């Protein structure tokens, strides 16, 4: 989730409230949120992990 706090955009966990970064623009915050979501789903997706291993993006 993205919240605007003191004129900056903060990426927060919806469940724990943990901060994932503070950014000047909403676009930067959205980019970081997409990264967090991608890696969250990577752990639970064996198919995606296999595809990334084939492309050498993920080490064993």
Backbone as a ProteinNet text record, in pm:
[ID]
protein_1_A
[PRIMARY]
XXXXXXXXXXXXXXXXXXXXXXXXXXXXXXXXXXXXXXXXXXXXXXXXXXXXXXXXXXXX
[TERTIARY]
84.5	0	90.2	43.6	118.3	39.8	110.1	49.1	134.2	69.1	141	156.3	282.7	312.8	414.7	379.4	466.8	520	434.2	470.5	549.3	572.9	644.7	557.8	587.8	512.4	586.8	516.1	576.2	509.2	591.5	540.8	538.5	418.7	399.2	337.3	370.1	305.6	163.5	68.8	-70.9	-95.1	-21.3	-47.2	36	164.1	251.5	280.7	260.1	290.6	438	513.8	657.4	680.5	782	815.2	906.5	876.8	961.1	1030.3	1019.1	1088.7	1004.3	1073.6	1011.2	1058.2	965.3	997.1	936.7	1001.8	954.5	830	822.9	709.2	627	501.2	413	457.4	509.8	556.7	669.3	763.8	872.7	819.4	723.1	663	588.4	518.1	446	543.4	655.8	757.4	808.7	837.2	886.2	780.4	656.1	547.2	536.8	553.4	551.7	666.8	784.3	898	868.5	813.5	781.5	680.5	576	473.6	531.6	621	682.4	758.6	844.1	924.8	843.5	733	644.3	582.8	543.6	482.8	585.9	708.6	815	834.6	825.6	845	740.7	620.4	512	484.7	566	540.1	656.9	651.1	760.1	780.2	673.4	683.1	762.3	733.3	803.8	950.4	978.9	1118	1196.1	1134.4	1199.7	1230.2	1135.8	1158.2	1273.5	1281.5	1388.4	1523.6	1526.8	1652.1	1706.2	1616.6	1658.4	1718.6	1674.9	1725.5	1840.4	1889.8	2003	1976.3	1852	1819.5	1816.8	1805	1795.2	1898.4	1981.5	2084	2025.2	2088.4	2040.4	2050.2
-115.2	0	123	228.3	353.5	460.4	530	640.3	764.6	879.2	1005.9	1058.6	1068.1	1113.2	1226.2	1342	1459.7	1494.5	1485.4	1525.4	1421.8	1303.8	1197.6	1073.6	986	863	748.5	674.5	566.5	435.2	334.2	200.7	121.3	73.9	2.3	-134.5	-227.9	-358.5	-341.7	-404.5	-394	-468.3	-577.2	-658.3	-616.2	-586.1	-557.2	-408.9	-328.3	-186.9	-155.6	-258.6	-241.7	-147.8	-60.6	32.7	-34.5	-13.5	-63.8	49.3	169.4	281.8	407.4	520.2	650.9	714.8	769.6	820.7	958.7	1036.3	1171.5	1170.1	1073.7	1070.2	942.7	952.6	836.6	728.8	771.4	676.5	588	647.8	571.1	473.2	517.3	432.1	315.3	340	232.4	129.5	176.6	85.9	-7	49.5	-30.4	-127.8	-85.9	-174.4	-294	-270.8	-381.3	-478.2	-426.3	-512.6	-600.2	-540.6	-614.5	-724.1	-692.6	-790.8	-904.4	-871.7	-972.5	-1074.2	-1027	-1118.2	-1191.9	-1133.9	-1203.1	-1325.4	-1306.6	-1416.6	-1516.4	-1473.8	-1560.7	-1678.3	-1654.2	-1759.8	-1869.9	-1835.1	-1932.7	-1987.5	-1951.3	-1995.1	-2075.7	-2209.2	-2291.4	-2272.9	-2249.9	-2233	-2106.4	-1998.1	-1873.3	-1884.5	-1951.1	-1971.8	-2049	-2150.2	-2230.1	-2144.9	-2062.4	-1975.7	-1879.3	-1824.3	-1731	-1800.2	-1921.4	-1995.5	-2019.2	-2048.3	-2072.8	-1948.1	-1831.7	-1705.7	-1650.5	-1727.9	-1688.7	-1564.5	-1537.2	-1423.7	-1461.7	-1591.6	-1637.7	-1747	-1732.8	-1834.5	-1946.7	-2060.7	-2180.4	-2167.6
0	0	0	-61.9	-68.6	6.7	97.4	171.5	153.2	150.6	143.3	286	330.4	465.6	457.1	509.9	511.3	372.8	272.3	137.1	59	117.6	47.9	43.1	-52.3	-69.3	-1.9	83	159.6	120.2	89.5	57.6	188.2	225.4	351.3	327.7	417	416.6	468.5	402.1	445.4	576.2	599.5	718.4	838.8	818.6	932	951.1	847.5	856.5	832.8	794	768.5	650.9	662.2	554.7	451.8	324.7	216.9	142.6	191.8	132.1	128	115.7	104.9	-24.5	-102.1	-235.4	-257.7	-343.4	-374.4	-461.5	-555.5	-647.4	-630.1	-667.6	-659.9	-759.2	-872.3	-974.2	-919.1	-846.2	-785.9	-681.8	-603.4	-500.2	-562.8	-672.1	-740.6	-798.5	-849.1	-902.8	-792.6	-675.6	-563.5	-514.9	-513.5	-471.4	-565.5	-696.4	-792.8	-766.4	-730.8	-699.4	-577.9	-474.7	-353	-382.8	-457.8	-492.5	-576.4	-670.2	-755.3	-671.9	-581.5	-503.2	-397.4	-354	-261.4	-330	-454.3	-528.8	-580.5	-596.3	-643.9	-549.5	-421.1	-321.7	-334.6	-372.3	-375.8	-515.5	-613.7	-750.3	-806.4	-796.9	-849.9	-1000.1	-1071	-1216.7	-1252.1	-1183	-1208.3	-1168.5	-1056.8	-1014.8	-1119.8	-1179	-1282.3	-1404.1	-1444.9	-1561.1	-1537.1	-1416.2	-1385.9	-1377.6	-1325.9	-1319.7	-1459.7	-1552.8	-1691.8	-1753.7	-1710.4	-1765.4	-1682	-1585	-1501.3	-1416.9	-1388.4	-1303.8	-1156.3	-1132	-993.6	-973.4	-873.4	-844.6	-763.5	-770.9	-699.2	-550.7
[MASK]
++++++++++++++++++++++++++++++++++++++++++++++++++++++++++++

